[in-house]
Amino acid sequence: MPTHYGFKVSSSLGSIRKRYEKLLEKPKSKLDEKGDKGTGTPAATMEDINSILDGMNEDGAWLEKGKLKYIKGARTDGNIISSETFIRNLTMLSNFLSE
């Protein structure tokens, strides 16, 4: 069976829920002390924000060299949108705006 996001695969929802519930018990001030608001993403400096914004292409996407893991025969020299990069950048921008 294919394993891309359109199919059911094993999940770590149980551990995610436990972490979420644990974070709910903490006062907001304790989450902010680490500078990450509990997300694991460090607080962004203005230099980080400028770098993130400058890294977007004309369509507003962060492209990088890579390949699609689950598509056999996919081009390996193309640009992809990495979910990891997208999530990290969007989290840093969101945290910066919420400060």
N, CA, C and O atoms as CSV, one atom per row, in Angstrom:
chain,resi,resn,atom,element,x,y,z
A,1,MET,N,N,0.845,-1.174,0.000
A,1,MET,CA,C,0.000,0.000,0.000
A,1,MET,C,C,0.896,1.245,0.000
A,1,MET,O,O,1.902,1.269,0.710
A,2,PRO,N,N,0.559,2.266,-0.770
A,2,PRO,CA,C,1.348,3.505,-0.762
A,2,PRO,C,C,1.377,4.127,0.632
A,2,PRO,O,O,0.462,3.933,1.433
A,3,THR,N,N,2.441,4.876,0.907
A,3,THR,CA,C,2.597,5.464,2.244
A,3,THR,C,C,2.539,6.979,2.251
A,3,THR,O,O,2.815,7.594,3.281
A,4,HIS,N,N,2.185,7.606,1.124
A,4,HIS,CA,C,2.127,9.062,1.161
A,4,HIS,C,C,0.911,9.522,1.960
A,4,HIS,O,O,0.096,8.699,2.377
A,5,TYR,N,N,0.786,10.814,2.172
A,5,TYR,CA,C,-0.188,11.353,3.115
A,5,TYR,C,C,-1.635,11.014,2.790
A,5,TYR,O,O,-2.498,11.151,3.657
A,6,GLY,N,N,-1.924,10.583,1.587
A,6,GLY,CA,C,-3.293,10.275,1.213
A,6,GLY,C,C,-3.773,8.920,1.715
A,6,GLY,O,O,-4.943,8.581,1.535
A,7,PHE,N,N,-2.910,8.153,2.329
A,7,PHE,CA,C,-3.272,6.836,2.827
A,7,PHE,C,C,-3.047,6.772,4.325
A,7,PHE,O,O,-2.259,7.536,4.881
A,8,LYS,N,N,-3.744,5.857,4.968
A,8,LYS,CA,C,-3.568,5.699,6.407
A,8,LYS,C,C,-2.227,5.044,6.699
A,8,LYS,O,O,-1.868,4.038,6.087
A,9,VAL,N,N,-1.504,5.616,7.627
A,9,VAL,CA,C,-0.243,5.054,8.099
A,9,VAL,C,C,-0.237,5.173,9.614
A,9,VAL,O,O,-1.110,5.814,10.199
A,10,SER,N,N,0.735,4.562,10.236
A,10,SER,CA,C,0.801,4.660,11.690
A,10,SER,C,C,0.995,6.116,12.094
A,10,SER,O,O,1.589,6.904,11.358
A,11,SER,N,N,0.494,6.458,13.255
A,11,SER,CA,C,0.611,7.849,13.700
A,11,SER,C,C,1.165,7.902,15.113
A,11,SER,O,O,1.142,6.919,15.853
A,12,SER,N,N,1.657,9.063,15.457
A,12,SER,CA,C,2.144,9.279,16.822
A,12,SER,C,C,1.198,10.226,17.554
A,12,SER,O,O,1.614,10.993,18.423
A,13,LEU,N,N,-0.079,10.157,17.188
A,13,LEU,CA,C,-1.062,11.058,17.763
A,13,LEU,C,C,-1.145,10.928,19.288
A,13,LEU,O,O,-1.358,11.919,19.987
A,14,GLY,N,N,-0.978,9.722,19.793
A,14,GLY,CA,C,-1.024,9.528,21.246
A,14,GLY,C,C,0.056,10.322,21.962
A,14,GLY,O,O,-0.222,10.975,22.968
A,15,SER,N,N,1.282,10.273,21.460
A,15,SER,CA,C,2.368,11.020,22.105
A,15,SER,C,C,2.209,12.521,21.880
A,15,SER,O,O,2.575,13.320,22.742
A,16,ILE,N,N,1.666,12.907,20.727
A,16,ILE,CA,C,1.418,14.333,20.468
A,16,ILE,C,C,0.371,14.853,21.445
A,16,ILE,O,O,0.520,15.943,21.995
A,17,ARG,N,N,-0.698,14.070,21.662
A,17,ARG,CA,C,-1.744,14.478,22.604
A,17,ARG,C,C,-1.182,14.615,24.020
A,17,ARG,O,O,-1.508,15.569,24.726
A,18,LYS,N,N,-0.333,13.659,24.440
A,18,LYS,CA,C,0.263,13.733,25.778
A,18,LYS,C,C,1.090,15.003,25.935
A,18,LYS,O,O,1.008,15.680,26.960
A,19,ARG,N,N,1.889,15.327,24.912
A,19,ARG,CA,C,2.707,16.553,24.957
A,19,ARG,C,C,1.813,17.787,25.011
A,19,ARG,O,O,2.076,18.717,25.773
A,20,TYR,N,N,0.767,17.791,24.208
A,20,TYR,CA,C,-0.175,18.908,24.183
A,20,TYR,C,C,-0.810,19.101,25.558
A,20,TYR,O,O,-0.864,20.222,26.064
A,21,GLU,N,N,-1.287,18.024,26.159
A,21,GLU,CA,C,-1.932,18.111,27.461
A,21,GLU,C,C,-0.946,18.563,28.532
A,21,GLU,O,O,-1.313,19.305,29.444
A,22,LYS,N,N,0.294,18.121,28.425
A,22,LYS,CA,C,1.324,18.550,29.373
A,22,LYS,C,C,1.590,20.057,29.233
A,22,LYS,O,O,1.739,20.767,30.228
A,23,LEU,N,N,1.644,20.525,27.989
A,23,LEU,CA,C,1.857,21.954,27.754
A,23,LEU,C,C,0.686,22.791,28.246
A,23,LEU,O,O,0.879,23.918,28.703
A,24,LEU,N,N,-0.522,22.254,28.160
A,24,LEU,CA,C,-1.697,22.981,28.644
A,24,LEU,C,C,-1.623,23.244,30.149
A,24,LEU,O,O,-2.157,24.239,30.640
A,25,GLU,N,N,-0.963,22.354,30.866
A,25,GLU,CA,C,-0.847,22.491,32.314
A,25,GLU,C,C,0.136,23.598,32.719
A,25,GLU,O,O,0.059,24.119,33.832
A,26,LYS,N,N,1.055,23.954,31.822
A,26,LYS,CA,C,2.069,24.960,32.151
A,26,LYS,C,C,1.516,26.370,31.975
A,26,LYS,O,O,0.756,26.637,31.044
A,27,PRO,N,N,1.905,27.267,32.876
A,27,PRO,CA,C,1.524,28.671,32.673
A,27,PRO,C,C,2.229,29.215,31.427
A,27,PRO,O,O,3.347,28.813,31.106
A,28,LYS,N,N,1.570,30.118,30.745
A,28,LYS,CA,C,2.135,30.684,29.514
A,28,LYS,C,C,3.512,31.287,29.763
A,28,LYS,O,O,4.388,31.208,28.902
A,29,SER,N,N,3.707,31.886,30.926
A,29,SER,CA,C,5.001,32.506,31.225
A,29,SER,C,C,6.129,31.475,31.219
A,29,SER,O,O,7.258,31.797,30.847
A,30,LYS,N,N,5.839,30.260,31.622
A,30,LYS,CA,C,6.864,29.208,31.608
A,30,LYS,C,C,7.208,28.790,30.181
A,30,LYS,O,O,8.362,28.467,29.899
A,31,LEU,N,N,6.246,28.789,29.290
A,31,LEU,CA,C,6.516,28.438,27.895
A,31,LEU,C,C,7.362,29.513,27.239
A,31,LEU,O,O,8.259,29.205,26.455
A,32,ASP,N,N,7.088,30.764,27.549
A,32,ASP,CA,C,7.809,31.874,26.935
A,32,ASP,C,C,9.245,31.995,27.426
A,32,ASP,O,O,10.088,32.555,26.726
A,33,GLU,N,N,9.540,31.478,28.623
A,33,GLU,CA,C,10.897,31.592,29.165
A,33,GLU,C,C,11.932,30.960,28.243
A,33,GLU,O,O,13.052,31.461,28.136
A,34,LYS,N,N,11.577,29.883,27.588
A,34,LYS,CA,C,12.501,29.202,26.700
A,34,LYS,C,C,12.661,29.940,25.380
A,34,LYS,O,O,13.600,29.667,24.633
A,35,GLY,N,N,11.762,30.870,25.081
A,35,GLY,CA,C,11.827,31.603,23.833
A,35,GLY,C,C,11.240,30.839,22.670
A,35,GLY,O,O,11.401,31.240,21.517
A,36,ASP,N,N,10.553,29.730,22.961
A,36,ASP,CA,C,10.031,28.947,21.845
A,36,ASP,C,C,8.532,28.724,21.915
A,36,ASP,O,O,7.965,28.086,21.028
A,37,LYS,N,N,7.882,29.230,22.942
A,37,LYS,CA,C,6.440,29.066,23.116
A,37,LYS,C,C,6.025,27.602,23.063
A,37,LYS,O,O,4.885,27.286,22.722
A,38,GLY,N,N,6.952,26.712,23.401
A,38,GLY,CA,C,6.638,25.297,23.469
A,38,GLY,C,C,6.656,24.599,22.120
A,38,GLY,O,O,6.278,23.430,22.041
A,39,THR,N,N,7.076,25.262,21.068
A,39,THR,CA,C,7.021,24.659,19.739
A,39,THR,C,C,8.303,23.948,19.354
A,39,THR,O,O,8.310,23.167,18.403
A,40,GLY,N,N,9.387,24.200,20.072
A,40,GLY,CA,C,10.667,23.634,19.683
A,40,GLY,C,C,11.373,24.493,18.642
A,40,GLY,O,O,12.490,24.178,18.232
A,41,THR,N,N,10.735,25.568,18.216
A,41,THR,CA,C,11.338,26.482,17.251
A,41,THR,C,C,11.895,27.674,18.017
A,41,THR,O,O,11.170,28.306,18.784
A,42,PRO,N,N,13.174,27.991,17.821
A,42,PRO,CA,C,13.757,29.104,18.572
A,42,PRO,C,C,13.135,30.433,18.189
A,42,PRO,O,O,12.610,30.599,17.088
A,43,ALA,N,N,13.205,31.379,19.122
A,43,ALA,CA,C,12.720,32.731,18.845
A,43,ALA,C,C,13.535,33.317,17.690
A,43,ALA,O,O,14.749,33.127,17.616
A,44,ALA,N,N,12.863,34.021,16.804
A,44,ALA,CA,C,13.511,34.555,15.611
A,44,ALA,C,C,14.022,35.971,15.850
A,44,ALA,O,O,13.361,36.781,16.500
A,45,THR,N,N,15.185,36.254,15.326
A,45,THR,CA,C,15.710,37.614,15.344
A,45,THR,C,C,15.238,38.317,14.073
A,45,THR,O,O,14.715,37.671,13.164
A,46,MET,N,N,15.416,39.611,14.008
A,46,MET,CA,C,15.043,40.354,12.803
A,46,MET,C,C,15.854,39.847,11.602
A,46,MET,O,O,15.354,39.809,10.478
A,47,GLU,N,N,17.090,39.466,11.851
A,47,GLU,CA,C,17.932,38.907,10.783
A,47,GLU,C,C,17.324,37.599,10.248
A,47,GLU,O,O,17.305,37.362,9.040
A,48,ASP,N,N,16.827,36.754,11.169
A,48,ASP,CA,C,16.168,35.509,10.765
A,48,ASP,C,C,14.940,35.805,9.906
A,48,ASP,O,O,14.735,35.174,8.869
A,49,ILE,N,N,14.132,36.759,10.339
A,49,ILE,CA,C,12.908,37.107,9.618
A,49,ILE,C,C,13.240,37.604,8.218
A,49,ILE,O,O,12.613,37.188,7.245
A,50,ASN,N,N,14.229,38.497,8.113
A,50,ASN,CA,C,14.632,39.002,6.795
A,50,ASN,C,C,15.128,37.875,5.896
A,50,ASN,O,O,14.833,37.855,4.701
A,51,SER,N,N,15.878,36.938,6.466
A,51,SER,CA,C,16.387,35.807,5.702
A,51,SER,C,C,15.247,34.918,5.209
A,51,SER,O,O,15.260,34.467,4.063
A,52,ILE,N,N,14.273,34.669,6.062
A,52,ILE,CA,C,13.113,33.855,5.686
A,52,ILE,C,C,12.349,34.524,4.551
A,52,ILE,O,O,12.004,33.874,3.565
A,53,LEU,N,N,12.086,35.817,4.686
A,53,LEU,CA,C,11.328,36.537,3.662
A,53,LEU,C,C,12.106,36.639,2.356
A,53,LEU,O,O,11.528,36.518,1.276
A,54,ASP,N,N,13.411,36.862,2.449
A,54,ASP,CA,C,14.244,36.949,1.245
A,54,ASP,C,C,14.365,35.599,0.535
A,54,ASP,O,O,14.642,35.544,-0.663
A,55,GLY,N,N,14.157,34.514,1.281
A,55,GLY,CA,C,14.289,33.182,0.708
A,55,GLY,C,C,13.090,32.729,-0.108
A,55,GLY,O,O,13.118,31.658,-0.715
A,56,MET,N,N,12.032,33.540,-0.127
A,56,MET,CA,C,10.838,33.175,-0.898
A,56,MET,C,C,11.026,33.536,-2.369
A,56,MET,O,O,11.666,34.534,-2.698
A,57,ASN,N,N,10.465,32.719,-3.240
A,57,ASN,CA,C,10.512,33.046,-4.658
A,57,ASN,C,C,9.377,34.018,-5.001
A,57,ASN,O,O,8.652,34.470,-4.115
A,58,GLU,N,N,9.231,34.332,-6.283
A,58,GLU,CA,C,8.225,35.320,-6.694
A,58,GLU,C,C,6.795,34.864,-6.413
A,58,GLU,O,O,5.882,35.689,-6.367
A,59,ASP,N,N,6.591,33.556,-6.226
A,59,ASP,CA,C,5.265,33.026,-5.898
A,59,ASP,C,C,5.040,32.912,-4.385
A,59,ASP,O,O,3.971,32.493,-3.941
A,60,GLY,N,N,6.045,33.286,-3.607
A,60,GLY,CA,C,5.919,33.209,-2.157
A,60,GLY,C,C,6.217,31.837,-1.587
A,60,GLY,O,O,5.761,31.508,-0.491
A,61,ALA,N,N,6.981,31.027,-2.319
A,61,ALA,CA,C,7.315,29.674,-1.860
A,61,ALA,C,C,8.790,29.579,-1.503
A,61,ALA,O,O,9.626,30.272,-2.082
A,62,TRP,N,N,9.098,28.721,-0.551
A,62,TRP,CA,C,10.485,28.417,-0.213
A,62,TRP,C,C,10.842,27.134,-0.965
A,62,TRP,O,O,10.416,26.043,-0.584
A,63,LEU,N,N,11.617,27.273,-2.023
A,63,LEU,CA,C,12.010,26.118,-2.823
A,63,LEU,C,C,13.426,25.710,-2.475
A,63,LEU,O,O,14.268,26.548,-2.153
A,64,GLU,N,N,13.680,24.412,-2.543
A,64,GLU,CA,C,15.028,23.901,-2.318
A,64,GLU,C,C,15.243,22.658,-3.165
A,64,GLU,O,O,14.287,22.009,-3.589
A,65,LYS,N,N,16.483,22.340,-3.402
A,65,LYS,CA,C,16.819,21.144,-4.180
A,65,LYS,C,C,16.405,19.915,-3.380
A,65,LYS,O,O,16.591,19.850,-2.165
A,66,GLY,N,N,15.852,18.965,-4.074
A,66,GLY,CA,C,15.467,17.740,-3.392
A,66,GLY,C,C,14.703,16.821,-4.312
A,66,GLY,O,O,14.556,17.087,-5.505
A,67,LYS,N,N,14.220,15.738,-3.743
A,67,LYS,CA,C,13.432,14.796,-4.522
A,67,LYS,C,C,12.253,14.330,-3.692
A,67,LYS,O,O,12.260,14.415,-2.464
A,68,LEU,N,N,11.254,13.842,-4.379
A,68,LEU,CA,C,10.083,13.293,-3.714
A,68,LEU,C,C,10.402,11.863,-3.308
A,68,LEU,O,O,10.751,11.040,-4.154
A,69,LYS,N,N,10.286,11.565,-2.033
A,69,LYS,CA,C,10.716,10.267,-1.509
A,69,LYS,C,C,9.922,9.088,-2.036
A,69,LYS,O,O,10.479,8.014,-2.262
A,70,TYR,N,N,8.627,9.280,-2.233
A,70,TYR,CA,C,7.772,8.129,-2.489
A,70,TYR,C,C,7.340,7.988,-3.944
A,70,TYR,O,O,6.480,7.166,-4.259
A,71,ILE,N,N,7.924,8.776,-4.823
A,71,ILE,CA,C,7.559,8.673,-6.225
A,71,ILE,C,C,8.761,8.135,-6.994
A,71,ILE,O,O,9.743,8.843,-7.219
A,72,LYS,N,N,8.664,6.898,-7.381
A,72,LYS,CA,C,9.771,6.265,-8.102
A,72,LYS,C,C,9.954,6.943,-9.448
A,72,LYS,O,O,8.985,7.253,-10.142
A,73,GLY,N,N,11.202,7.167,-9.801
A,73,GLY,CA,C,11.509,7.783,-11.083
A,73,GLY,C,C,11.340,9.292,-11.091
A,73,GLY,O,O,11.463,9.920,-12.143
A,74,ALA,N,N,11.060,9.890,-9.927
A,74,ALA,CA,C,10.904,11.347,-9.872
A,74,ALA,C,C,12.247,11.999,-10.140
A,74,ALA,O,O,13.296,11.467,-9.777
A,75,ARG,N,N,12.200,13.160,-10.780
A,75,ARG,CA,C,13.434,13.900,-11.045
A,75,ARG,C,C,14.122,14.217,-9.721
A,75,ARG,O,O,13.469,14.589,-8.746
A,76,THR,N,N,15.427,14.069,-9.695
A,76,THR,CA,C,16.165,14.343,-8.465
A,76,THR,C,C,16.867,15.694,-8.514
A,76,THR,O,O,17.493,16.102,-7.536
A,77,ASP,N,N,16.769,16.382,-9.627
A,77,ASP,CA,C,17.472,17.647,-9.754
A,77,ASP,C,C,16.519,18.843,-9.678
A,77,ASP,O,O,16.907,19.969,-9.990
A,78,GLY,N,N,15.310,18.605,-9.276
A,78,GLY,CA,C,14.311,19.668,-9.266
A,78,GLY,C,C,14.192,20.361,-7.927
A,78,GLY,O,O,14.800,19.962,-6.934
A,79,ASN,N,N,13.398,21.398,-7.930
A,79,ASN,CA,C,13.107,22.119,-6.695
A,79,ASN,C,C,11.826,21.572,-6.084
A,79,ASN,O,O,10.870,21.245,-6.788
A,80,ILE,N,N,11.829,21.481,-4.777
A,80,ILE,CA,C,10.654,21.005,-4.048
A,80,ILE,C,C,10.313,21.997,-2.944
A,80,ILE,O,O,11.127,22.841,-2.568
A,81,ILE,N,N,9.113,21.878,-2.444
A,81,ILE,CA,C,8.719,22.604,-1.234
A,81,ILE,C,C,8.805,21.578,-0.116
A,81,ILE,O,O,8.050,20.606,-0.089
A,82,SER,N,N,9.729,21.805,0.800
A,82,SER,CA,C,9.918,20.892,1.924
A,82,SER,C,C,8.931,21.245,3.031
A,82,SER,O,O,8.874,22.391,3.477
A,83,SER,N,N,8.157,20.263,3.470
A,83,SER,CA,C,7.217,20.495,4.568
A,83,SER,C,C,7.957,20.960,5.820
A,83,SER,O,O,7.478,21.831,6.545
A,84,GLU,N,N,9.119,20.375,6.066
A,84,GLU,CA,C,9.905,20.741,7.248
A,84,GLU,C,C,10.309,22.217,7.204
A,84,GLU,O,O,10.171,22.930,8.198
A,85,THR,N,N,10.805,22.672,6.056
A,85,THR,CA,C,11.205,24.072,5.900
A,85,THR,C,C,9.994,24.987,6.014
A,85,THR,O,O,10.057,26.017,6.684
A,86,PHE,N,N,8.892,24.620,5.363
A,86,PHE,CA,C,7.675,25.418,5.402
A,86,PHE,C,C,7.181,25.595,6.837
A,86,PHE,O,O,6.876,26.708,7.265
A,87,ILE,N,N,7.107,24.491,7.569
A,87,ILE,CA,C,6.617,24.537,8.952
A,87,ILE,C,C,7.545,25.371,9.831
A,87,ILE,O,O,7.080,26.195,10.618
A,88,ARG,N,N,8.865,25.158,9.701
A,88,ARG,CA,C,9.822,25.920,10.513
A,88,ARG,C,C,9.693,27.418,10.224
A,88,ARG,O,O,9.607,28.225,11.150
A,89,ASN,N,N,9.678,27.785,8.946
A,89,ASN,CA,C,9.614,29.202,8.588
A,89,ASN,C,C,8.301,29.840,9.028
A,89,ASN,O,O,8.293,30.945,9.571
A,90,LEU,N,N,7.197,29.145,8.795
A,90,LEU,CA,C,5.902,29.702,9.171
A,90,LEU,C,C,5.774,29.823,10.685
A,90,LEU,O,O,5.190,30.786,11.183
A,91,THR,N,N,6.311,28.863,11.414
A,91,THR,CA,C,6.286,28.931,12.878
A,91,THR,C,C,7.111,30.112,13.375
A,91,THR,O,O,6.679,30.849,14.261
A,92,MET,N,N,8.291,30.287,12.807
A,92,MET,CA,C,9.138,31.404,13.235
A,92,MET,C,C,8.469,32.746,12.912
A,92,MET,O,O,8.508,33.668,13.726
A,93,LEU,N,N,7.861,32.858,11.737
A,93,LEU,CA,C,7.173,34.109,11.373
A,93,LEU,C,C,5.980,34.348,12.305
A,93,LEU,O,O,5.770,35.469,12.769
A,94,SER,N,N,5.206,33.308,12.577
A,94,SER,CA,C,4.047,33.439,13.458
A,94,SER,C,C,4.451,33.838,14.874
A,94,SER,O,O,3.839,34.717,15.482
A,95,ASN,N,N,5.481,33.187,15.387
A,95,ASN,CA,C,5.970,33.521,16.733
A,95,ASN,C,C,6.456,34.954,16.782
A,95,ASN,O,O,6.199,35.667,17.752
A,96,PHE,N,N,7.155,35.381,15.747
A,96,PHE,CA,C,7.675,36.746,15.689
A,96,PHE,C,C,6.533,37.750,15.698
A,96,PHE,O,O,6.597,38.759,16.402
A,97,LEU,N,N,5.500,37.485,14.932
A,97,LEU,CA,C,4.355,38.402,14.857
A,97,LEU,C,C,3.545,38.426,16.155
A,97,LEU,O,O,2.922,39.438,16.476
A,98,SER,N,N,3.550,37.335,16.892
A,98,SER,CA,C,2.759,37.274,18.116
A,98,SER,C,C,3.459,37.890,19.318
A,98,SER,O,O,2.858,38.045,20.381
A,99,GLU,N,N,4.727,38.240,19.151
A,99,GLU,CA,C,5.478,38.827,20.283
A,99,GLU,C,C,5.081,40.257,20.524
A,99,GLU,O,O,5.610,40.900,21.431
